[in-house]
Every structure is written in structure tokens, then in C-alpha cells.
Amino acid sequence: MKTPYKLNGNLTEIEVNEEVAETLADFHREEKNYARKERWRKEVSIEALYAETGWEPQDETVDILGDYLAKEEVATLRCAIKQLNEKQQRLVQLYYYEQKTMPQIAKQLGVSKMAISKQLSVVHKDLKNIFEKL
């Protein structure tokens, strides 16, 4: 059986038995598949893009460190608020989360605006002390 064979860049036909012809055909198929995979990898892979240009994809709109620190701060703040007494926690809820004004809170709780102002000052002082311990 004659089969094409490339030697030193020259293509010739050589006479071989069927087993050798099949082996050569398998080698040829494997070479073509490998070349195709390498070509595809170079055309579409991020690794190839980095190898060729040094460019790494990065989303400039996302601040991973900033987001992480913000989440940590929120977790720390929640932990600190849980250490306040129930009355102080309710005051924090009304003033900061529900964004009610001091007169609105005073009216709702049946106390003066000055009392709410003083209570918020105490809450701030207590939170500051809690943060210093954390």
C-alpha cells in the first residue's frame, strides 16, 4: 500500500503494509488535531492574550477591596449596635434606618426633642467605646 510521507519538507509516497499505513494516518490526524487545538487556544484564550500582550482582564468599575472593607464595617457596626440596650437600639433604628427626625421620634416616644438629642449623644459615646474595644 502506498501512503504519503513527509520527510525533510518533501512529500513522497512510500510503499508500506496496512498496519504501518494506519499508524502513519493516526500520527497525521493527531498532528492536525493538535495544531487545530493550539490555533484555537491562541485565538480565543485569555492566557494566550496575556502571553502575547501582557494584558490581564480587570473590571475597573469594581473595587473589591473597598466593597470588602465596607461589608466588614457594616458587620462591625451591627455587632456594636447589638451591644447597646434595647432602648438605644430602637433609637438607632428610628433615627438612622427609618430616617425620622428628632421631633418625630420625640413625639412618637412621648418625650422632648432635647431628651432625644441627649440619648443620641449617649448612643454615640457608647458606640465609640464599643468600637475601641473591638
Residue pairs with C-beta under 8 A, 6 or more apart in sequence:
1 15
1 16
1 17
1 18
1 21
2 13
2 14
2 15
2 16
3 13
3 14
3 16
3 20
3 21
3 24
3 25
4 11
4 12
4 13
5 11
5 12
5 13
5 14
5 24
6 12
16 24
41 47
41 48
42 48
46 57
49 55
50 56
76 131
76 134
79 134
80 127
80 130
80 131
80 134
81 89
81 92
81 127
82 89
83 130
84 92
84 123
84 126
84 127
84 130
87 119
88 119
88 122
88 123
88 126
91 105
91 116
91 119
91 120
91 123
92 123
94 100
94 105
94 108
95 102
95 105
95 120
100 108
102 113
102 116
102 117
102 120
103 113
105 116
106 112
106 113
106 115
106 116
109 116
